[in-house]
Amino acid sequence: MIRYTEALELILRSARLAAVETRVPAAAAGCTTGEAVSSVLDVPAFANAALDGYALSSADTAAGATRRFVVNGSVAAGSAAPADTPAGTAWEIMTGAPLPGGCDAVVPIEKSQVDADRRQVAVAGLVSSGANRREAGEDFRRGEPIVPAGRQLDATALMAIAASGVTTVAVRRTPRVAVIVTGDEVSGAGGASSIRDTNGPYLEAAIHAAGLQLTRSTRVGDDAAQLADSLRAAAADSDLVITTGGVSAGARDFLPAALAAAGADILFHKVAIRPGKPLAFATLPQGTAVFALPGNPVAVAVGWRFFVVPWLRAVLGQPPEQWPRARLDTAVRCRAGIRFFAKAQLRWDSDAVLRVSVLPGQESFKLRPLVAANCWAIVDEDAAAGDIVPVAPLLPWQP
């Protein structure tokens, strides 16, 4: 049995960066950039008004007194900018409209008084040069990186890409994932003693939410030969196989034998964690990674969150997660050398201190506290109330 940090090191060492492919932005949502994305344009592309008002030359307000300006006309967003602004005149202008020649500032509507016929406007006081003016390239410069490599293309990143004129992006190929749920009790072979499959739906939902490609999701009984065949079939079209159940030391735990029969290289089997100690990690001859998770549902959730997700991030070129730390509300018992991933609730107290409460019902078959949790508290050994511990979002895509 190895420690979690040792297991994670082996997992990350085995990860190989996914190939890079080119996509149009509309087809890249959820993908991870394979290289930095640079702006094709200056953004904004031209100097424009930051709000509705009147564009003028700030020099015409140098006296600081109230002055009346002749309104030359109106400039709307999307229209061409007038080339010239005679001294003592102004232009009515809309947000986003290009600044007319000779204008270096915009006076807000609410700080001006326009005549009823809208032909003159009164402006009081000194107006600063550049007031309410957006400069060309103020947000992004042409050729400047706007999205780094290893960034998942969420709505925010795609907004910046759309603004910058980028038409194609280089992204990591989406990993293909297969799920194999094992055990006579969940395959239906257990008859009246069957157990409803919770692990398959959980992993399928987690895979889809992470933007991955689910190649297959199957149930297999307690049969080493059938398990080995399923592993070989999954390896043919998948980069990753996740199995659940059959990995402990019982008489019908056939997963280790099936891995061996399929020619797998088992990098480790059993990790000093709670829950999920029997977890194994292997690679098949084709290079397909296999995470063999225990059958209890919370152990599956821990295996996905703290073993599979780091492998996926490494394959996609994403940086390791950085987790906040919080103060424990209660003592937590955990044997030395065992890393405990506890279902927990994170909150801010009245003094703006981040606190975490470990929920009752930490058994690995209990789902009620998992549903109530909003984070994982990570405890390495006996911890007292008031100790500071790392906390991880319940799911990797949560803030």
C-alpha positions as CSV (number, residue, x, y, z in Angstrom):
1,M,0.0,0.0,0.0
2,I,1.4,3.4,-1.0
3,R,0.6,6.9,0.2
4,Y,-1.6,9.2,-1.8
5,T,1.2,11.5,-2.8
6,E,3.2,8.6,-4.2
7,A,0.2,7.3,-6.1
8,L,-0.5,10.8,-7.5
9,E,3.2,11.0,-8.7
10,L,2.9,7.7,-10.5
11,I,-0.4,8.8,-12.1
12,L,1.0,12.1,-13.3
13,R,4.2,10.5,-14.6
14,S,2.2,8.1,-16.8
15,A,0.0,10.9,-18.3
16,R,0.7,11.8,-21.9
17,L,-0.4,15.1,-23.3
18,A,-3.4,14.7,-25.7
19,A,-2.8,15.6,-29.3
20,V,-3.6,19.2,-30.5
21,E,-6.3,19.8,-33.1
22,T,-7.7,22.9,-34.7
23,R,-11.3,23.9,-34.2
24,V,-13.5,26.9,-34.8
25,P,-14.5,28.6,-31.6
26,A,-18.1,27.6,-31.8
27,A,-17.0,23.9,-31.7
28,A,-14.4,24.4,-29.0
29,A,-16.6,25.1,-25.9
30,G,-15.3,23.0,-23.0
31,C,-12.1,22.1,-24.7
32,T,-8.6,23.0,-23.3
33,T,-6.3,25.2,-25.3
34,G,-3.2,23.4,-26.6
35,E,-1.4,26.7,-27.1
36,A,-1.9,30.3,-26.2
37,V,-4.5,32.2,-28.2
38,S,-3.5,35.6,-29.4
39,S,-5.6,38.5,-30.5
40,V,-5.9,39.1,-34.3
41,L,-7.2,42.7,-33.7
42,D,-6.8,45.6,-31.5
43,V,-9.7,45.6,-29.1
44,P,-11.4,48.0,-29.2
45,A,-10.5,48.4,-32.9
46,F,-10.9,52.2,-32.7
47,A,-11.4,54.9,-30.2
48,N,-15.0,55.1,-29.1
49,A,-17.5,56.5,-26.6
50,A,-17.8,54.7,-23.2
51,L,-21.3,56.0,-22.7
52,D,-24.1,58.1,-24.3
53,G,-23.4,61.8,-24.3
54,Y,-21.6,64.5,-26.2
55,A,-18.2,64.2,-27.9
56,L,-16.1,67.3,-27.9
57,S,-12.5,68.7,-27.6
58,S,-11.5,69.0,-23.9
59,A,-9.5,72.1,-24.9
60,D,-12.8,73.9,-25.5
61,T,-13.6,73.6,-21.8
62,A,-10.2,74.9,-20.5
63,A,-11.7,78.0,-19.1
64,G,-13.7,75.9,-16.6
65,A,-16.9,77.9,-17.0
66,T,-20.2,76.8,-18.5
67,R,-20.0,76.9,-22.2
68,R,-22.6,76.2,-24.9
69,F,-21.7,74.0,-27.8
70,V,-23.3,73.8,-31.2
71,V,-24.4,70.2,-31.8
72,N,-23.2,69.1,-35.3
73,G,-25.3,66.0,-35.4
74,S,-25.5,62.5,-34.0
75,V,-23.0,59.6,-34.2
76,A,-24.5,56.1,-33.6
77,A,-22.7,52.9,-32.9
78,G,-21.7,51.2,-36.2
79,S,-21.7,54.4,-38.2
80,A,-18.6,56.1,-39.7
81,A,-16.9,58.8,-37.6
82,P,-17.1,62.4,-38.8
83,A,-13.7,63.5,-39.9
84,D,-13.7,66.9,-38.2
85,T,-15.1,68.9,-35.3
86,P,-15.0,72.6,-35.6
87,A,-13.9,74.5,-32.5
88,G,-16.8,75.2,-30.1
89,T,-18.9,72.3,-31.4
90,A,-19.9,68.9,-30.2
91,W,-21.5,65.7,-31.5
92,E,-24.2,63.7,-29.8
93,I,-22.8,60.2,-29.5
94,M,-24.0,56.8,-28.5
95,T,-22.1,54.1,-26.5
96,G,-19.6,52.3,-28.7
97,A,-19.7,54.9,-31.5
98,P,-16.4,56.0,-33.0
99,L,-15.0,59.3,-31.8
100,P,-15.2,62.1,-34.4
101,G,-12.0,63.7,-35.5
102,G,-10.9,66.4,-33.1
103,C,-12.8,65.0,-30.2
104,D,-10.9,63.5,-27.2
105,A,-13.6,63.3,-24.5
106,V,-17.3,62.5,-24.0
107,V,-19.5,64.4,-21.5
108,P,-22.3,62.2,-20.1
109,I,-25.9,63.1,-21.0
110,E,-26.7,63.6,-17.3
111,K,-23.9,66.1,-16.9
112,S,-25.0,68.3,-19.8
113,Q,-28.1,70.4,-20.7
114,V,-29.4,70.2,-24.2
115,D,-31.8,72.6,-25.7
116,A,-35.2,71.5,-26.7
117,D,-34.3,71.5,-30.4
118,R,-31.2,69.5,-29.6
119,R,-29.1,72.0,-31.6
120,Q,-27.0,73.3,-28.6
121,V,-25.7,71.7,-25.4
122,A,-24.4,73.4,-22.3
123,V,-21.4,71.9,-20.5
124,A,-20.2,73.2,-17.1
125,G,-16.6,73.0,-15.8
126,L,-13.4,71.5,-17.1
127,V,-13.6,68.2,-19.0
128,S,-10.5,66.1,-18.8
129,S,-8.8,64.8,-22.0
130,G,-9.8,61.1,-22.5
131,A,-12.8,61.3,-20.3
132,N,-15.3,58.5,-21.1
133,R,-13.2,57.6,-24.1
134,R,-12.2,54.0,-24.9
135,E,-8.8,53.9,-26.6
136,A,-8.0,51.6,-29.6
137,G,-6.3,48.4,-28.2
138,E,-7.0,49.4,-24.6
139,D,-8.3,45.9,-23.8
140,F,-6.2,43.7,-26.2
141,R,-3.4,44.5,-28.6
142,R,-3.0,42.8,-31.9
143,G,-0.7,39.8,-31.4
144,E,-1.1,39.8,-27.6
145,P,-1.9,36.5,-25.9
146,I,-5.5,36.6,-24.5
147,V,-6.0,33.0,-23.4
148,P,-3.1,30.9,-22.1
149,A,-2.3,27.3,-23.0
150,G,-4.0,24.9,-20.7
151,R,-7.1,27.0,-20.2
152,Q,-10.5,25.4,-20.5
153,L,-12.6,27.4,-23.0
154,D,-15.6,28.5,-20.9
155,A,-18.0,31.2,-21.8
156,T,-15.6,33.9,-20.6
157,A,-12.7,32.8,-22.7
158,L,-14.9,32.3,-25.7
159,M,-16.2,35.9,-25.3
160,A,-12.7,37.2,-25.4
161,I,-11.9,35.1,-28.4
162,A,-14.9,36.4,-30.2
163,A,-14.0,40.0,-29.5
164,S,-10.4,39.5,-30.7
165,G,-11.3,38.2,-34.2
166,V,-9.8,34.7,-33.8
167,T,-11.4,32.2,-36.2
168,T,-9.6,29.0,-35.2
169,V,-8.1,27.7,-31.9
170,A,-5.7,24.9,-31.1
171,V,-7.1,22.6,-28.5
172,R,-6.2,19.3,-26.9
173,R,-8.2,16.4,-28.2
174,T,-11.0,15.5,-25.9
175,P,-10.1,12.3,-23.9
176,R,-12.4,9.3,-24.7
177,V,-13.6,7.5,-21.5
178,A,-15.1,4.1,-21.0
179,V,-17.0,3.0,-17.9
180,I,-17.2,-0.6,-16.7
181,V,-19.3,-1.3,-13.7
182,T,-18.6,-4.8,-12.3
183,G,-20.4,-7.2,-10.0
184,D,-23.1,-9.8,-10.2
185,E,-25.1,-7.7,-7.8
186,V,-25.3,-4.7,-10.1
187,S,-25.3,-6.6,-13.4
188,G,-28.6,-8.2,-12.6
189,A,-27.1,-11.7,-12.0
190,G,-27.9,-11.3,-8.3
191,G,-31.6,-11.7,-8.8
192,A,-33.6,-10.6,-5.7
193,S,-30.4,-9.6,-4.0
194,S,-29.4,-7.1,-6.8
195,I,-28.2,-3.7,-5.9
196,R,-29.1,-0.6,-8.0
197,D,-26.2,0.7,-10.0
198,T,-25.3,4.2,-8.6
199,N,-21.7,4.3,-9.9
200,G,-22.5,4.2,-13.6
201,P,-24.9,7.1,-13.5
202,Y,-22.4,9.1,-11.3
203,L,-19.5,8.6,-13.6
204,E,-21.5,9.2,-16.8
205,A,-22.7,12.5,-15.4
206,A,-19.2,13.5,-14.2
207,I,-17.7,12.6,-17.6
208,H,-20.3,14.7,-19.5
209,A,-20.0,17.6,-17.1
210,A,-16.2,17.6,-17.6
211,G,-16.7,17.9,-21.4
212,L,-15.3,14.4,-22.1
213,Q,-16.4,11.8,-24.6
214,L,-18.1,8.8,-23.1
215,T,-17.3,5.9,-25.5
216,R,-19.2,3.1,-23.6
217,S,-20.8,2.4,-20.3
218,T,-21.3,-1.4,-19.5
219,R,-22.0,-3.7,-16.7
220,V,-20.1,-6.9,-16.3
221,G,-20.6,-9.7,-13.8
222,D,-18.0,-11.3,-11.5
223,D,-16.1,-13.2,-14.3
224,A,-12.4,-12.6,-14.8
225,A,-12.4,-13.7,-18.5
226,Q,-15.4,-11.5,-19.3
227,L,-13.8,-8.6,-17.5
228,A,-10.6,-9.0,-19.4
229,D,-12.6,-9.0,-22.7
230,S,-14.4,-5.9,-21.7
231,L,-11.1,-4.1,-20.8
232,R,-9.6,-5.1,-24.2
233,A,-12.7,-3.9,-26.1
234,A,-12.7,-0.6,-24.2
235,A,-9.0,0.0,-24.8
236,A,-9.7,-0.2,-28.6
237,D,-11.6,3.1,-28.6
238,S,-10.8,4.8,-25.3
239,D,-7.9,6.7,-23.8
240,L,-9.2,6.0,-20.3
241,V,-11.1,3.2,-18.7
242,I,-12.8,3.6,-15.3
243,T,-14.0,0.4,-13.6
244,T,-15.9,0.1,-10.3
245,G,-16.0,-2.9,-8.0
246,G,-14.1,-6.2,-7.9
247,V,-10.8,-4.6,-6.9
248,S,-10.5,-5.6,-3.2
249,A,-9.3,-8.9,-1.7
250,G,-12.5,-10.9,-1.7
251,A,-13.1,-14.3,-3.3
252,R,-15.0,-12.7,-6.2
253,D,-12.8,-9.6,-6.6
254,F,-11.6,-10.5,-10.1
255,L,-10.5,-7.1,-11.4
256,P,-6.7,-7.6,-10.6
257,A,-6.7,-10.9,-12.4
258,A,-8.6,-9.4,-15.4
259,L,-6.1,-6.6,-15.6
260,A,-3.3,-9.1,-15.7
261,A,-5.1,-11.2,-18.3
262,A,-5.5,-8.1,-20.5
263,G,-1.8,-7.5,-20.3
264,A,-2.0,-4.5,-18.1
265,D,0.9,-3.0,-16.2
266,I,-0.4,-2.4,-12.7
267,L,1.4,0.7,-11.3
268,F,-0.1,0.4,-7.9
269,H,-2.9,-1.4,-6.0
270,K,-4.1,-0.1,-2.7
271,V,-3.6,3.5,-1.4
272,A,-3.5,4.8,2.1
273,I,-6.7,6.7,1.9
274,R,-10.2,6.7,3.3
275,P,-12.5,5.9,1.6
276,G,-11.3,3.9,-1.4
277,K,-8.1,2.1,-0.2
278,P,-8.3,-0.9,-2.7
279,L,-8.0,1.5,-5.7
280,A,-5.7,0.4,-8.5
281,F,-4.1,2.2,-11.5
282,A,-2.8,0.4,-14.5
283,T,-2.0,0.9,-18.2
284,L,-3.0,-1.5,-21.0
285,P,-0.7,-2.4,-23.8
286,Q,-2.3,0.2,-26.2
287,G,-1.4,2.9,-23.6
288,T,-5.0,3.2,-22.3
289,A,-5.0,4.2,-18.6
290,V,-7.2,2.2,-16.2
291,F,-8.5,3.4,-12.9
292,A,-10.0,0.5,-11.0
293,L,-12.2,2.0,-8.3
294,P,-13.8,0.2,-5.4
295,G,-17.5,-0.5,-5.6
296,N,-18.9,1.7,-2.8
297,P,-20.3,4.9,-4.2
298,V,-18.4,7.4,-2.1
299,A,-15.2,5.6,-2.8
300,V,-16.0,6.0,-6.5
301,A,-16.6,9.8,-6.0
302,V,-13.3,10.1,-4.2
303,G,-11.5,8.1,-6.9
304,W,-12.9,10.3,-9.6
305,R,-12.2,13.5,-7.8
306,F,-8.7,12.9,-6.5
307,F,-7.2,10.4,-8.9
308,V,-9.0,10.6,-12.3
309,V,-9.3,14.4,-12.4
310,P,-5.6,15.0,-11.8
311,W,-4.7,12.6,-14.6
312,L,-7.2,14.3,-16.9
313,R,-5.7,17.7,-16.1
314,A,-2.2,16.5,-16.8
315,V,-3.3,15.0,-20.2
316,L,-5.0,18.2,-21.1
317,G,-2.1,20.4,-20.1
318,Q,-4.0,22.1,-17.3
319,P,-2.1,23.2,-14.2
320,P,-2.7,21.4,-10.9
321,E,-5.6,22.6,-8.8
322,Q,-4.9,25.0,-6.0
323,W,-7.2,24.5,-3.0
324,P,-8.1,27.0,-0.2
325,R,-7.6,26.1,3.4
326,A,-10.2,26.3,6.2
327,R,-10.5,26.0,9.9
328,L,-12.0,22.7,11.1
329,D,-15.1,23.1,13.3
330,T,-14.7,19.6,14.9
331,A,-12.1,17.0,15.6
332,V,-11.6,14.3,13.0
333,R,-10.1,10.9,13.8
334,C,-7.9,9.4,11.2
335,R,-5.0,7.0,11.5
336,A,-1.5,8.2,10.9
337,G,-0.4,7.8,7.3
338,I,-4.0,7.7,6.0
339,R,-5.4,10.6,4.0
340,F,-9.0,11.1,4.7
341,F,-11.3,12.7,2.1
342,A,-14.3,13.7,4.2
343,K,-17.7,14.9,3.0
344,A,-18.0,18.4,4.4
345,Q,-19.7,21.8,4.3
346,L,-17.7,25.0,3.8
347,R,-18.9,28.4,5.0
348,W,-17.8,31.9,6.0
349,D,-18.4,32.7,9.7
350,S,-19.4,36.2,11.0
351,D,-15.7,37.1,11.3
352,A,-15.0,36.3,7.6
353,V,-13.1,33.2,8.5
354,L,-13.5,30.2,6.2
355,R,-14.7,27.2,8.2
356,V,-15.3,23.6,7.3
357,S,-17.6,21.1,9.1
358,V,-17.1,17.4,8.5
359,L,-20.6,15.9,8.2
360,P,-21.8,12.8,10.1
361,G,-22.2,9.6,8.1
362,Q,-18.7,9.2,6.6
363,E,-19.3,5.6,5.7
364,S,-18.5,5.0,2.0
365,F,-22.0,3.6,1.2
366,K,-23.9,6.6,2.6
367,L,-25.0,9.1,-0.1
368,R,-27.2,11.4,2.0
369,P,-24.2,13.3,3.4
370,L,-22.6,13.4,-0.1
371,V,-25.7,15.2,-1.4
372,A,-25.6,17.6,1.6
373,A,-21.8,18.3,1.1
374,N,-20.4,21.3,-0.9
375,C,-16.7,20.3,-0.5
376,W,-14.2,17.7,0.6
377,A,-12.2,18.3,3.7
378,I,-8.7,16.7,3.4
379,V,-7.3,15.4,6.7
380,D,-4.0,13.5,6.9
381,E,-4.2,12.3,10.4
382,D,-6.0,13.0,13.7
383,A,-7.1,16.7,13.5
384,A,-8.4,18.8,16.4
385,A,-11.0,21.5,16.2
386,G,-9.4,24.7,15.0
387,D,-6.8,23.0,12.8
388,I,-6.3,24.3,9.3
389,V,-7.0,21.8,6.5
390,P,-7.2,21.9,2.7
391,V,-10.7,21.9,1.2
392,A,-11.5,20.9,-2.4
393,P,-14.7,21.7,-4.3
394,L,-17.1,18.7,-4.4
395,L,-16.8,18.6,-8.2
396,P,-13.8,20.0,-10.2
397,W,-15.8,22.4,-12.3
398,Q,-17.3,24.2,-9.2
399,P,-15.8,27.5,-8.0
